[in-house]
Amino acid sequence: MTGKMLALVLVLAPLSLPGFAGAVRLTTDVSADLSPAAPAAPGVATFSVGDRPVLWGFGWEVVPGRAGIGGDYMVNFSQEEVTGWWLDWYAPALFLGWHPLGPNRFVDPFAQFGVGCAGRVRLSGAPPTAADSSLSLSVFPFVGAGLNLNLDGLLIGARAMYTPFTMGIPATAIPAYRMGAVQVVVTAGVALGW
């Protein structure tokens, strides 16, 4: 057994133990920004449905009891006629969740809080000008609440997330990525351990 395989077995083995996790959730996510973003530099878009397509990605959560830990990562590739291809991402990268009824109920309300990052990078096209950056990044805290329906191990859910503020990366000259304060995420996936 190779070292990588052994490490994978050691990480995943506890998940197979009875009682370790009330649920391990794997989802596909779709996110849209419902509030206007702060004024942004030219070329930096928002997640709003009006001027950006929604972002798609995946999420995970491990819920040992009523509390869980998880994360999400969503992206969008877009092409602008003059500047080329861009990648936008939105990642509520690490959160703590609370499931007051427990994770394996038919109706599963939940709350989350955590930290994440969002950004935009140019993948190809014309070189950046002084007024246009090819990279923008932000980090942010967030709180959210939502509801899952657990259909015998198949999950369908939605949540709203509030971002009180965003900030650029400290000690760098990278411009901040502007985003709205409220995001809505729709999810579908599976709950292992149901």
N, C-alpha and C positions, 0 to 999 in steps of 0.2 A: 504494500500500500504506500503510495507516495505521500509526501508531507502535506500537499494541498488536499488530498483526499482525506487524510486523517483529520486535518483541521476542520474540514466540512462536516465530517461525521461527528466530531466533538461539539461543534456548534449546533447541529440539528438534532442530536440525540436527545437532549432534554425535552424537546418539543413533542417527542413520542411517548414520554412518560405520562401515565394517567395522572390527572390532576395538576399537571404543570401549567397548562394553558386552558382557560375556559374556551378560548377561541384564538386561532391564528387566522387573520384576515388578509386576503390578497385581492386587490380591486383594480379595475381600470377607472380612470377619473377624467372628467371633462370639467373645465373651469372657465368662468366668465367673470369679468369685472363689472359690477353694477353701478359704481359711482365714478364720477369724473376724476381724472387724475390731476395732480398739480401741474402747473405749466412745465413743459419739458423742453429740452434742447431740440433743435431740428433733427429729424431722423430717428428720434426715440419715440416709440409708440406706446400706447397703453393697452391694457387687456380688454378694454370695453368692446362690447359686441358691435357697436356702430363702426369702429374703425380698425378692429382687429378680429380675426377669426378666433374662436375659442381655442383654448390649449388642451391638449390630450396627454395622458400619461398613466402612471400607475401609483398605487399606494399599498402600504402594509401596516399591520398593527398586531401586536401580541398582547392579549388580555388575560393575565393569570387569574384575576378575580374580577373585581369591579373596576380596577384601575389598569390602564394599558399604556404602552409606549409604541409609537409608530412614526411614519413619515410619508411624504408624497413627493412626486416629481413630475411636472407637466411641461411640455414644450410645444412650440409652433415654428415651423419653417415657412418663411415668406420670401417672395421675390419682389424687389422694387426695380422698376425699369432702368433707372440710372445707376443706382448704387449696388445692385446685385442681390445675392442671397443673404438673408439674416436668420439668426436663431434667437427666439425669445424663450425664456424659461421662467417658471414660477415654481418654487419649491418650498412649501411648508415642511422643511427638511426633518425636523425632530419635534415631536409633540408628546405631551402626556394627556391621556384621555381618561374620562370618568364615565362609567356606564352604571347609573344608579339602580337599574333593574337587573343587571348582569348581562353578559354579552350573548348568551344563548337563548334569549327570549324572542318571540315572534316580533314584538315591537321593542326596539332598542333605542331609546333616546340617549344622547351622549353630549358631553362637553369636552372641549380640547383647549389647551394653551401650549404655546411653544415658540420656536424661532425658525426663521427661514431666510431664503435669499431669492432674489429675482435679478434678471439681467437681460442684456441683449448684446450679441456679438455679430459682426459682419463675417460671413463665411467666404465670400468671393465678391469680385467686382472692383470698381474703381478705388484707388487708394483714398484714405480719408483726407479731408481738407481741414484747415484750422477751425472751421465752424462745425465740423462733423466728426464725432468720435466713432471709432469702430468698435468700442466696448463701453458698456455702462453696467454698473453693479449696485445693488442695494441689499442691505440686511434689514430684517424687520422682526418684531415680536407680533404675535397674533393670538386672538381668542376666538373660539367658534363654538357652535352648537348645531346639532342636527338630529336626524332620525334615520335609523336603518330598519328595514323589514327583512327578517330572516326567514326565507321560504325553504325550510328543511336543508339548510346549508348554503343556499343561494342568497346572496345579499343584493338588495337594491336600497340605495340611500341618497340623502342629500344633506348638505350642511351649508351654513353661511358663516363666513369668517370675517372678523373685523381686524384691520391693521391700524393701530393708533398712530404710528409714524414709521417712516423709513429713513435710513441714513446710508450715506456712502461708506465705503471701506476706509476706516481711519488710516492716516499716514500715507495715503496714496493720492495721486492726481486723477484717478478714474472718476468720471462723472457718475452721479447717482442715477439709478434707474427709477423713473417716476411711475407710480402705480396708484390706483384708486384705493379707498379705504375699505371697501366691502367687496368680497369675492363670494361667488356661489359655486359650489362644486357638486356635481351629480356623480354617483358611483354605482358600479355593478361589479360583483365578484363572488368569491366563495369564502365560507367560514369553515376552516378545518377544525376538527375537534368538536363539531356540533353534536 
